[in-house]
Each structure stands twice: as structure tokens, then as C-alpha cells.
Amino acid sequence: MQKDIKSLQAGQQTLQIAVDQQGKAIAGLQDGQKILEAGQNTLGLKVEAFHSEQKTANKGIISVLHEIGEVNVQAAEKRFTRIEKHLNLPPVK
């Protein structure tokens, strides 16, 4: 009977060691999960900041292109007027 008890105790110790190892592994996984979540939050904030900066840059580009278009229209109108005068044509309405 003592042999059986010692055998059971040895088995229990083996199981306890396995459970302890699994507990450590689970704790490691939980720490890794926390690190991943923090990284995701940081990445999300960076993406949000990038989108905001991109929108601002796009607005600036569109504004410049609009100004260029306006300048081109004004230059074209001046040129047409000058051509009309040169050719003695009536102005276009």
C-alpha cells in the first residue's frame, strides 16, 4: 500500500510540475497579449494621425491646384482680349 501511495504522490508531483509549467506559459501568453494590444493601440493612433495629416495635405494640394486653375483662366481671358483687340474682333459675351 505504501508503494501505491508513493506512486500516487510521485504522479501528483509530476502533475503539479506540469500544471505549474502551464501556468507560467499562460502568464507568458497573457503578457504577450497585453504587448500586442498596446502595439495595436499605438498603431491605430499612428494610422489616425496619418489620415489626419493626409487630409490636411490633400486640402492644401487641392487649394493650390484650384489657384493654378484660376490663374490660368485669368491669363487665358487676358490673352483672348489681347487677340480680339489685335484682330479687331468684338469681345465674346
C-alpha positions, 0 to 999 in steps of 0.5 A: 500500500505504501508503494501505491501511495508513493506512486500516487504522490510521485504522479501528483508531483509530476502533475503539479510540475506540469500544471505549474509549467502551464501556468507560467506559459499562460502568464507568458501568453497573457503578457504577450497579449497585453504587448500586442494590444498596446502595439495595436493601440499605438498603431491605430493612433499612428494610422489616425494621425496619418489620415489626419495629416493626409487630409490636411495635405490633400486640402492644401494640394487641392487649394493650390491646384484650384489657384493654378486653375484660376490663374490660368483662366485669368491669363487665358481671358487676358490673352483672348482680349489681347487677340480680339483687340489685335484682330479687331474682333468684338469681345465674346459675351 
